[in-house]
Amino acid sequence: METKTLQTVKVEKEDGITWVILNRPEKRNAMSPQLHFDMVEALDEIETDNTTQVLVLTGAGNSWCAGQDLREYFRVTDKDPVLRKKASYASQEWRWRKLFYYPKPTIAMVNGF
């Protein structure tokens, strides 16, 4: 069963397992500002979802995550310091604060690179 549609992240739920899938396979799931925003939104929603017993993070296609999409994260935000600050906050929020203290068992299903 699929839930809310996000631009760069897919969320699928089945039998108590919620799959959060980085969904930029054409970029090997490299992280962009939008992916950071989508991950914060997805994790916020799942955190209080009573049907989720376990969270599995993975990547679509052949790669887990190629790291930061340097063009989208730095070049695109060069002329928009507000967007850069929001993207930087979202990046740290989901990868460090959110997952470090996440209240549900979390598994990283790393595939490929």
Protein Blocks (a to p, Z undefined) as FASTA:
>chain_A
ZZdddfkbccddeehiacdddddfknoopacfklmmmmmmmmmmmmmmmklmbdcdddeh
jbfbecjafklmmmmmmmmmklmmmmmmmmmmmmmmmmmmocbdcddddehZZ
